[in-house]
Amino acid sequence: MDMKRVNERIDELVKEAVSHQEKNGSFHYCFENSLLTDAVMIVLIRTLGLKEETLVDQLVHRLLMNQSRGGYWKLFEDDEGNLSATVQAYHSLLYSGKIEREHTQMKKAERYIQKWGGIEKTDSMTKVFLALNGHLEWPQLFHFPMLFMLIPGSSPVSFFDLSSYARLHFAPIILCQDLRYSIKTSWTPDLAHLLNEERVFSDAIKSFWDSIVQFPDNQLFKARKRAEQYMLQRIESDGTLLNYATATFFMIYAMLALGYEKQSPVILRAIDGLKGMLCLSENHIQNSPSTIWDTALITHTLQEAGLSSVDPIIMKASEYLGRNQHTKFGDWAMAKQNIIPGGWGFSEGNSIHPDVDDTTAALRAMKHASSSNSWQRGVNWILAMQNKDGGWPAFETDRKALLLKDLPIDGAQSSFPDDSSADLTGRTVEFLCNFAGLQHNHPSVVRGVKWLVSNQESDGSWCGRWGICYVYGTWAAVTGLKAAGYSASFPAISKGLEFLKKIQQEDGGWGESCKSDEQKKYISLSYSTPSQTAWSVDALTICGDKCDALHKGVEYLTKGAFENKELTYPTGAGLPGGFYVHYHSYKMIWPLLALAHYRQLLNQE
């Protein structure tokens, strides 16, 4: 391998990273997610009567630019079309008043929607959106009685058995459902032509709904107030609900359902917060800006690439991360009452909803401060977040949603529980061993390793939860096991490496389709991506496997001149079949980390 080119590419990537640092020490990149956020923002602006024509124009332009020639919208490039995304975009474009139904592309969208069953065949989130705007009847959707909010948390089934990110969305949705809330304005388009006319809703369905909502008024009032307070207590300083756009959208509708005026302070503050999530380079409303995540990853990666911990760039970034460590108790504390706050959230505006991945990322970046009290608080919080099964969840421990995850709601299996995952468990074990100084026989490490070994797939891979998908999970698991003291010949590691070698593309890189996330099996992409290639290269490098696959992968990463489709394919995961993320930072972060580790491997020899 030409080490001169490796060094040149590392220098190029370092220069690119440094150029993105802000005055406050952070690194800002766009968190580009599904079109749902843009679509709902358009509708809310019109519904609330806000004078935001420039923003509406920007969002409309982005939706139109992302429409395929066939008239439909996709979630990712090799997607054959997505009904829910197409309905969201079609409805919002009509709602904007900027485009007429008779437009050629809108007619194509109509035909696509009708071909695939109409608006009633959309996913659950889209159906809620349509019900809120008067296009579907609530009784057709969810059957969660309002008193669900009053069931004690100690019961086998309760609101708090759901994951925190499911609760954020369900609290406002249950309120709107209970009140059968919908709102129409002069902007509301007629979608009757997209309804399945053959479907008839029987009196039995309506009577069933009536029977489950006939509770004593005082109990209903108490349940509604609890849902309202749940939201109000979790509004961040920017006005959003825990800094998530989708949750904030539903909160606004819930506030309207409860009788809040359109111009009430809580709603206007929420809108201002949502506007603050606009990614100007893409004219796109981010679901949750990734500033903490990007800053933490870049700060660590720059140090791996050779920058000193006392370099001004690293010092400024570390100080920024230190200022954003959480000091407030969040929902996680309900199960961990004796643990003081010490985690980090995904975004700068997040102050009470930390997660495991961001916390280990921030602590890696601040490794020079490992003797400080704040660093130790972070490590203690990470150790407390380990699930009983030995793995690590994203936000809270042991939120199993054992009965609720089997409900016939799209995404329930993946979003209702906060299960242990290979990516989080592998990355956490790697952090604890390589950065926090835990010995290989430490009980938390031993349990984490046991979880990883027992959850390996038969083909040698691991399934990642927050990245695409088997490449991501395998990289995290393999590097975690290696950090825990196991050699490359350890069966679980060797099988993982063989899986990666087997799926390498002809161009030397790696590329996995988002379809893997939907179908729960590895599905190859027709081309490679920089981030997935970097994960594979890093796994081989960390394990010291100097095979042809490694050198070909390094050659792919050093070429630098990737095609646009390689750079923009979403390799971040959110909700299978519904929500994927193109991190604009990933084309730089992961190749730089992998090449830096590769250089370290050769230098050691």
C-alpha distance (Angstrom), angle and dihedral (degrees) to the residues before:
residue distance angle dihedral
M1 . . .
D2 3.81 . .
M3 3.82 101.9 .
K4 3.77 90.7 -171.9
R5 3.80 89.5 64.9
V6 3.81 91.1 44.8
N7 3.80 90.4 54.2
E8 3.79 91.8 45.3
R9 3.80 91.6 51.1
I10 3.80 91.7 48.3
D11 3.81 89.9 51.2
E12 3.82 90.4 49.2
L13 3.78 92.4 51.0
V14 3.81 93.2 45.6
K15 3.80 90.0 51.8
E16 3.79 90.8 49.1
A17 3.81 92.3 49.6
V18 3.79 94.7 47.7
S19 3.81 91.1 51.2
H20 3.81 89.8 63.3
Q21 3.80 97.1 57.8
E22 3.79 115.0 118.3
K23 3.80 125.5 -143.0
N24 3.82 91.2 -100.3
G25 3.81 90.6 57.1
S26 3.80 97.7 -104.0
F27 3.79 129.2 122.0
H28 3.80 117.3 -131.7
Y29 3.79 123.4 -154.9
C30 3.78 131.3 156.1
F31 3.79 119.5 -95.5
E32 3.79 98.9 -150.6
N33 3.79 113.3 -165.0
S34 3.80 138.9 161.0
L35 3.80 121.9 -44.6
L36 3.83 92.3 -109.4
T37 3.80 91.9 94.5
D38 3.80 93.2 52.4
A39 3.79 92.3 44.9
V40 3.81 95.7 50.6
M41 3.81 92.4 43.7
I42 3.81 90.5 58.0
V43 3.79 91.5 50.9
L44 3.81 93.7 46.5
I45 3.80 92.6 50.5
R46 3.79 89.8 53.9
T47 3.82 94.3 40.9
L48 3.79 92.8 52.6
G49 3.80 93.3 43.5
L50 3.80 93.8 -121.8
K51 3.80 121.7 168.1
E52 3.79 98.7 -128.0
E53 3.80 103.1 129.7
T54 3.80 94.8 147.2
L55 3.80 91.7 53.5
V56 3.81 92.1 45.5
D57 3.81 90.0 50.9
Q58 3.80 90.5 51.0
L59 3.79 94.0 49.4
V60 3.81 93.4 44.3
H61 3.80 90.8 50.5
R62 3.81 91.4 52.4
L63 3.80 92.8 49.4
L64 3.80 91.7 50.3
M65 3.80 92.3 46.5
N66 3.80 90.5 54.7
Q67 3.80 95.8 49.9
S68 3.80 114.0 110.3
R69 3.77 123.5 -126.7
G70 3.80 87.9 -107.0
G71 3.79 89.9 61.6
Y72 3.80 97.9 -110.1
W73 3.79 133.0 105.4
K74 3.81 127.0 -124.5
L75 3.79 135.0 -150.9
F76 3.81 92.4 -145.2
E77 3.79 136.8 1.5
D78 3.82 99.3 -93.7
D79 3.82 91.6 44.2
E80 3.80 110.9 116.4
G81 3.79 90.4 -142.0
N82 3.79 134.5 -61.3
L83 3.80 121.6 -124.2
S84 3.81 96.4 -158.0
A85 3.80 93.9 48.3
T86 3.81 90.0 47.6
V87 3.81 92.5 51.3
Q88 3.81 91.5 47.2
A89 3.80 92.4 51.2
Y90 3.82 95.5 41.0
H91 3.81 93.2 49.9
S92 3.79 94.2 45.8
L93 3.80 94.2 47.5
L94 3.78 90.4 53.6
Y95 3.82 90.2 44.8
S96 3.80 90.3 53.5
G97 3.80 91.9 63.1
K98 3.79 88.7 -137.9
I99 3.79 96.9 107.5
E100 3.79 133.5 35.2
R101 3.78 128.0 -129.7
E102 3.82 89.4 -121.4
H103 3.81 92.1 63.9
T104 3.82 111.5 118.5
Q105 3.80 94.8 -121.0
M106 3.81 92.1 48.2
K107 3.80 90.0 52.1
K108 3.79 89.0 52.5
A109 3.81 89.5 51.2
E110 3.81 89.9 50.7
R111 3.78 91.9 53.5
Y112 3.80 91.4 49.0
I113 3.82 92.2 49.9
Q114 3.80 92.2 47.7
K115 3.80 91.6 46.8
W116 3.80 91.6 56.7
G117 3.80 97.3 47.0
G118 3.79 106.6 -82.2
I119 3.77 131.1 -96.6
E120 3.81 92.9 -44.5
K121 3.81 89.9 68.8
T122 3.80 94.0 60.2
D123 3.80 123.1 110.0
S124 3.79 122.9 -85.2
M125 3.81 96.0 -98.4
T126 3.80 91.6 52.7
K127 3.80 91.5 47.4
V128 3.80 89.8 54.5
F129 3.80 89.4 50.8
L130 3.81 90.3 50.2
A131 3.81 92.6 47.1
L132 3.80 91.2 51.0
N133 3.79 88.7 55.5
G134 3.78 96.0 46.6
H135 3.80 101.8 -103.0
L136 3.83 100.0 109.9
E137 3.80 132.7 31.3
W138 3.80 117.0 -110.4
P139 3.84 96.0 -133.6
Q140 3.80 88.2 65.9
L141 3.79 92.3 62.2
F142 3.79 125.7 43.1
H143 3.75 131.3 10.3
F144 3.79 101.1 -162.1
P145 3.82 108.9 134.8
M146 3.80 114.7 -138.9
L147 3.80 90.7 -117.5
F148 3.78 87.3 70.6
M149 3.81 83.6 87.8
L150 3.83 91.0 61.9
I151 3.81 99.2 52.3
P152 3.84 109.0 113.7
G153 3.78 116.2 -107.9
S154 3.80 90.0 -122.6
S155 3.82 91.3 64.9
P156 3.84 121.0 101.6
V157 3.81 88.5 -112.6
S158 3.79 121.3 33.7
F159 3.77 142.7 136.6
F160 3.80 90.3 -100.5
D161 3.78 92.2 54.7
L162 3.81 85.9 74.9
S163 3.78 120.5 86.7
S164 3.79 114.9 -95.8
Y165 3.81 93.5 -109.6
A166 3.83 90.3 51.3
R167 3.82 91.1 49.3
L168 3.81 91.2 51.7
H169 3.78 90.0 61.3
F170 3.78 99.5 34.3
A171 3.80 97.7 54.2
P172 3.85 93.5 64.8
I173 3.82 93.4 34.9
I174 3.82 93.0 53.8
L175 3.79 89.6 49.6
C176 3.79 92.9 51.3
Q177 3.79 91.2 45.2
D178 3.79 92.9 50.3
L179 3.80 91.5 51.0
R180 3.82 91.3 40.2
Y181 3.77 86.4 -131.3
S182 3.77 123.7 -173.6
I183 3.77 132.7 152.1
K184 3.79 131.6 -154.3
T185 3.77 127.2 -172.5
S186 3.75 136.5 179.1
W187 3.81 86.7 -86.9
T188 3.82 95.0 56.8
P189 3.83 110.4 117.6
D190 3.79 123.4 -140.9
L191 3.82 110.3 -111.3
A192 3.81 96.4 174.6
H193 3.81 90.1 115.3
L194 3.82 88.4 62.6
L195 3.81 96.2 53.3
N196 3.78 121.4 102.3
E197 3.81 99.1 -114.1
E198 3.78 93.6 -164.4
R199 3.78 93.2 63.9
V200 3.81 113.0 96.0
F201 3.78 122.4 -172.9
S202 3.75 109.9 -140.5
D203 3.77 128.1 -137.9
A204 3.81 86.5 -115.8
I205 3.82 91.4 66.4
K206 3.80 91.8 48.2
S207 3.79 93.1 46.0
F208 3.80 89.8 49.9
W209 3.78 89.2 53.8
D210 3.80 91.4 47.6
S211 3.79 90.8 51.3
I212 3.80 95.6 54.3
V213 3.79 95.1 47.5
Q214 3.80 96.8 49.3
F215 3.76 97.4 99.7
P216 3.82 127.2 140.2
D217 3.78 110.5 -74.8
N218 3.80 93.8 -124.0
Q219 3.80 91.6 55.0
L220 3.78 92.6 46.9
F221 3.80 89.9 49.6
K222 3.80 90.5 50.7
A223 3.82 92.3 48.8
R224 3.80 92.7 48.0
K225 3.79 91.5 49.2
R226 3.78 90.2 50.2
A227 3.80 91.3 53.8
E228 3.80 90.4 46.3
Q229 3.80 92.6 49.3
Y230 3.80 91.1 46.5
M231 3.79 88.4 60.9
L232 3.80 98.1 39.8
Q233 3.81 92.0 51.1
R234 3.80 91.2 54.7
I235 3.78 100.4 48.8
E236 3.78 109.9 123.3
S237 3.81 125.6 -138.3
D238 3.81 90.7 -92.9
G239 3.81 91.0 57.7
T240 3.81 97.5 -107.7
L241 3.78 127.3 122.0
L242 3.80 102.8 -101.7
N243 3.80 88.4 -36.4
Y244 3.82 95.9 -70.1
A245 3.79 117.0 128.8
T246 3.82 96.4 -154.7
A247 3.81 92.8 50.3
T248 3.80 89.8 46.6
F249 3.81 91.3 52.5
F250 3.78 91.2 55.7
M251 3.81 91.3 43.8
I252 3.80 90.1 57.4
Y253 3.81 91.2 52.2
A254 3.82 89.8 47.5
M255 3.80 90.7 51.9
L256 3.80 89.8 52.2
A257 3.81 89.3 48.7
L258 3.81 89.9 53.6
G259 3.78 91.3 53.4
Y260 3.79 102.5 -96.9
E261 3.80 112.4 152.7
K262 3.79 117.7 -112.5
Q263 3.79 89.6 -116.9
S264 3.81 95.6 46.6
P265 3.83 114.8 133.5
V266 3.82 95.0 -116.0
I267 3.82 91.9 55.3
L268 3.80 95.5 43.5
R269 3.81 91.1 48.1
A270 3.80 89.1 51.1
I271 3.81 90.7 52.0
D272 3.81 90.8 49.7
G273 3.79 88.9 51.4
L274 3.79 91.2 50.6
K275 3.80 90.9 49.6
G276 3.79 87.3 53.3
M277 3.80 88.1 60.9
L278 3.79 92.0 63.5
C279 3.80 113.0 124.9
L280 3.80 101.0 -147.8
S281 3.78 96.2 -161.6
E282 3.80 90.4 60.8
N283 3.84 101.2 25.5
H284 3.78 84.4 -125.7
I285 3.81 136.0 139.6
Q286 3.80 106.5 -129.4
N287 3.78 115.3 -143.1
S288 3.78 89.7 -137.8
P289 3.81 122.6 -9.9
S290 3.80 111.2 -117.4
T291 3.80 98.8 -143.2
I292 3.82 98.1 127.1
W293 3.80 92.3 44.2
D294 3.79 93.8 47.8
T295 3.79 93.9 43.9
A296 3.79 93.2 49.4
L297 3.79 94.5 47.4
I298 3.81 94.4 45.3
T299 3.81 93.9 46.4
H300 3.79 91.5 52.9
T301 3.81 93.3 43.0
L302 3.81 93.3 50.8
Q303 3.79 89.3 54.7
E304 3.79 90.8 49.7
A305 3.81 87.0 51.8
G306 3.80 91.5 56.2
L307 3.81 109.4 -85.2
S308 3.79 113.1 136.2
S309 3.79 121.6 -119.3
V310 3.83 87.5 -119.9
D311 3.79 93.4 53.0
P312 3.84 107.5 120.8
I313 3.80 90.3 -122.3
I314 3.80 91.8 56.2
M315 3.79 93.7 40.8
K316 3.81 92.8 52.9
A317 3.79 92.3 47.2
S318 3.80 92.3 47.0
E319 3.79 91.4 50.0
Y320 3.80 89.2 51.0
L321 3.79 91.4 51.6
G322 3.79 91.1 46.2
R323 3.80 90.8 55.2
N324 3.80 90.0 53.3
Q325 3.78 98.8 52.0
H326 3.79 109.0 121.7
T327 3.79 120.6 -105.6
K328 3.81 98.3 170.9
F329 3.78 128.2 86.2
G330 3.79 113.8 -113.6
D331 3.79 133.1 -174.0
W332 3.80 89.4 -74.5
A333 3.82 87.9 73.3
M334 3.80 92.3 68.0
A335 3.80 88.5 78.9
K336 3.83 95.4 30.0
Q337 3.79 104.9 44.4
N338 3.80 95.4 157.1
I339 3.81 95.7 53.4
I340 3.79 119.4 92.6
P341 3.84 119.7 -139.6
G342 3.78 116.7 -88.0
G343 3.78 109.2 139.7
W344 3.79 135.4 106.1
G345 3.77 130.5 -128.4
F346 3.79 130.1 -138.7
S347 3.78 97.0 -107.2
E348 3.78 137.3 37.6
G349 3.80 92.6 -115.2
N350 3.80 92.4 54.5
S351 3.82 111.0 99.0
I352 3.85 105.7 154.6
H353 3.80 106.6 29.3
P354 3.82 107.3 71.3
D355 3.77 124.1 171.8
V356 3.78 135.2 -154.0
D357 3.80 97.9 -119.4
D358 3.80 96.0 51.5
T359 3.78 90.9 45.3
T360 3.80 95.5 54.1
A361 3.82 89.3 43.3
A362 3.82 91.9 53.2
L363 3.79 92.1 46.5
R364 3.81 91.8 50.7
A365 3.79 88.4 53.2
M366 3.82 90.9 50.2
K367 3.80 97.0 44.1
H368 3.80 90.5 130.1
A369 3.83 87.3 66.7
S370 3.80 95.1 54.7
S371 3.80 92.0 125.3
S372 3.79 93.5 56.7
N373 3.78 125.7 103.1
S374 3.81 93.0 -122.6
W375 3.81 91.9 53.8
Q376 3.79 91.4 50.6
R377 3.80 90.8 48.2
G378 3.79 87.5 56.4
V379 3.80 92.9 50.4
N380 3.80 91.8 47.6
W381 3.80 90.4 51.0
I382 3.82 90.9 50.9
L383 3.81 92.2 50.7
A384 3.81 90.5 49.6
M385 3.80 91.9 53.1
Q386 3.81 95.2 64.5
N387 3.80 112.6 120.9
K388 3.79 121.5 -124.7
D389 3.81 89.3 -108.8
G390 3.82 90.3 61.7
G391 3.79 98.7 -106.5
W392 3.78 130.1 101.4
P393 3.83 127.7 -111.5
A394 3.78 126.8 -154.6
F395 3.80 104.1 -111.7
E396 3.81 115.5 -6.0
T397 3.77 137.9 18.7
D398 3.80 123.5 -101.8
R399 3.78 100.4 -8.6
K400 3.80 93.3 157.6
A401 3.83 102.5 163.2
L402 3.81 83.7 -157.7
L403 3.80 97.0 177.8
L404 3.79 100.0 20.9
K405 3.81 96.3 57.8
D406 3.81 90.1 65.5
L407 3.80 93.4 60.1
P408 3.82 114.5 117.2
I409 3.81 93.8 -104.9
D410 3.79 121.8 123.2
G411 3.78 111.7 -105.5
A412 3.81 94.6 11.4
Q413 3.80 93.4 125.4
S414 3.78 93.1 54.2
S415 3.81 104.2 30.6
F416 3.82 105.4 33.9
P417 3.83 96.7 62.7
D418 3.80 123.8 49.0
D419 3.78 94.5 -142.3
S420 3.77 129.7 178.9
S421 3.80 111.5 -92.9
A422 3.78 135.2 -163.1
D423 3.80 95.0 -122.0
L424 3.80 95.4 50.8
T425 3.80 94.4 40.3
G426 3.81 94.3 46.8
R427 3.79 94.1 46.1
T428 3.80 92.0 46.2
V429 3.81 93.7 49.9
E430 3.82 88.6 48.4
F431 3.79 90.4 51.7
L432 3.79 95.2 46.4
C433 3.80 92.9 50.9
N434 3.81 101.9 36.5
F435 3.81 100.4 35.1
A436 3.80 111.5 15.8
G437 3.78 93.4 47.7
L438 3.79 98.4 -124.8
Q439 3.78 115.5 160.1
H440 3.76 120.7 -120.1
N441 3.80 91.1 -110.1
H442 3.79 94.3 53.7
P443 3.84 108.0 127.3
S444 3.82 93.4 -122.9
V445 3.80 91.9 51.3
V446 3.80 93.1 45.4
R447 3.80 91.8 51.3
G448 3.79 92.0 45.9
V449 3.80 91.9 51.3
K450 3.80 90.9 48.0
W451 3.81 90.1 53.1
L452 3.81 92.0 50.1
V453 3.79 94.3 48.9
S454 3.81 93.3 47.2
N455 3.82 93.0 47.9
Q456 3.80 98.7 51.1
E457 3.80 114.5 123.2
S458 3.80 120.3 -117.3
D459 3.83 91.1 -108.3
G460 3.82 90.9 56.6
S461 3.79 97.1 -101.4
W462 3.78 133.1 114.8
C463 3.80 124.3 -141.0
G464 3.80 114.6 -122.0
R465 3.80 119.9 -146.5
W466 3.82 103.6 -158.8
G467 3.79 100.8 31.6
I468 3.81 136.0 44.9
C469 2.91 98.8 -65.4
Y470 3.81 144.8 -118.6
V471 3.79 91.5 26.3
Y472 3.81 90.1 50.1
G473 3.80 94.9 45.8
T474 3.81 93.8 44.9
W475 3.81 92.4 50.6
A476 3.80 91.8 50.6
A477 3.80 94.8 45.3
V478 3.80 95.8 45.5
T479 3.81 94.3 48.2
G480 3.80 90.0 45.8
L481 3.81 92.9 52.6
K482 3.81 91.0 46.1
A483 3.81 90.8 52.4
A484 3.79 88.8 50.6
G485 3.79 89.7 63.3
Y486 3.78 103.5 -94.2
S487 3.80 119.4 135.3
A488 3.79 127.3 -129.6
S489 3.81 88.1 -101.1
F490 3.80 92.2 61.9
P491 3.83 103.2 116.9
A492 3.79 96.4 -122.4
I493 3.82 92.2 49.7
S494 3.80 96.0 43.6
K495 3.81 91.2 49.3
G496 3.81 89.8 49.5
L497 3.80 92.0 51.0
E498 3.79 92.1 47.2
F499 3.80 89.1 53.1
L500 3.81 90.3 54.3
K501 3.80 93.0 47.8
K502 3.79 91.2 48.8
I503 3.82 94.2 55.8
Q504 3.82 97.8 44.8
Q505 3.81 113.1 131.3
E506 3.80 124.5 -122.5
D507 3.81 90.9 -108.6
G508 3.81 89.4 61.2
G509 3.79 95.5 -106.0
W510 3.77 135.7 96.0
G511 3.79 128.2 -114.4
E512 3.80 128.2 176.8
S513 3.78 126.5 -176.0
C514 3.80 124.7 -125.4
K515 3.80 83.9 -125.1
S516 3.81 86.1 80.7
D517 3.79 87.9 67.3
E518 3.80 91.7 53.0
Q519 3.79 99.2 41.6
K520 3.82 97.7 36.3
K521 3.78 94.4 -130.0
Y522 3.79 132.7 90.3
I523 3.81 112.9 -84.3
S524 3.78 119.4 179.8
L525 3.77 124.5 -129.6
S526 3.80 115.9 -134.9
Y527 3.82 90.7 -118.7
S528 3.80 139.6 24.9
T529 3.79 129.0 -97.8
P530 3.82 126.8 -149.1
S531 3.80 95.6 -126.1
Q532 3.81 97.0 47.9
T533 3.80 90.4 44.4
A534 3.79 89.8 50.8
W535 3.81 92.5 51.1
S536 3.80 90.7 52.5
V537 3.80 93.7 44.3
D538 3.79 90.3 48.8
A539 3.81 92.7 51.5
L540 3.81 91.7 51.5
T541 3.80 91.5 44.3
I542 3.80 96.4 49.1
C543 3.80 88.9 50.7
G544 3.81 91.3 48.9
D545 3.79 92.6 -122.0
K546 3.82 101.0 155.6
C547 3.78 94.4 -174.3
D548 3.79 129.7 145.2
A549 3.81 88.8 -99.7
L550 3.80 90.0 61.1
H551 3.81 94.9 49.9
K552 3.82 92.4 46.0
G553 3.80 89.3 50.2
V554 3.80 90.9 51.1
E555 3.81 90.0 50.1
Y556 3.80 89.6 53.5
L557 3.82 91.1 51.6
T558 3.79 94.1 47.1
K559 3.79 95.6 52.9
G560 3.80 89.7 75.7
A561 3.81 96.1 -173.7
F562 3.80 98.4 102.0
E563 3.78 124.0 170.3
N564 3.79 117.2 -108.2
K565 3.81 93.1 -110.1
E566 3.81 89.5 56.3
L567 3.81 91.7 51.7
T568 3.80 98.0 43.9
Y569 3.80 103.7 41.3
P570 3.84 108.8 118.7
T571 3.80 110.3 -112.7
G572 3.80 95.2 167.6
A573 3.81 119.6 89.5
G574 3.79 131.4 -149.2
L575 3.79 113.5 152.5
P576 3.83 120.6 4.5
G577 3.78 110.3 -111.2
G578 3.79 93.2 2.0
F579 3.80 116.9 51.1
Y580 3.80 129.6 36.4
V581 3.79 131.3 163.4
H582 3.77 134.2 -139.5
Y583 3.80 104.6 -160.5
H584 3.79 106.3 -156.9
S585 3.81 88.5 -155.1
Y586 3.79 96.3 57.3
K587 3.81 96.6 79.0
M588 3.80 86.7 64.4
I589 3.82 106.7 29.8
W590 3.78 102.9 52.8
P591 3.83 99.3 39.9
L592 3.81 89.1 49.2
L593 3.81 92.4 49.9
A594 3.80 93.1 47.0
L595 3.81 94.1 47.2
A596 3.80 91.5 46.1
H597 3.79 90.6 53.4
Y598 3.80 90.8 45.7
R599 3.80 90.0 53.8
Q600 3.80 90.1 48.6
L601 3.81 90.2 52.1
L602 3.80 92.8 53.4
N603 3.80 93.1 42.6
Q604 3.79 90.7 54.3
E605 3.78 88.1 61.0
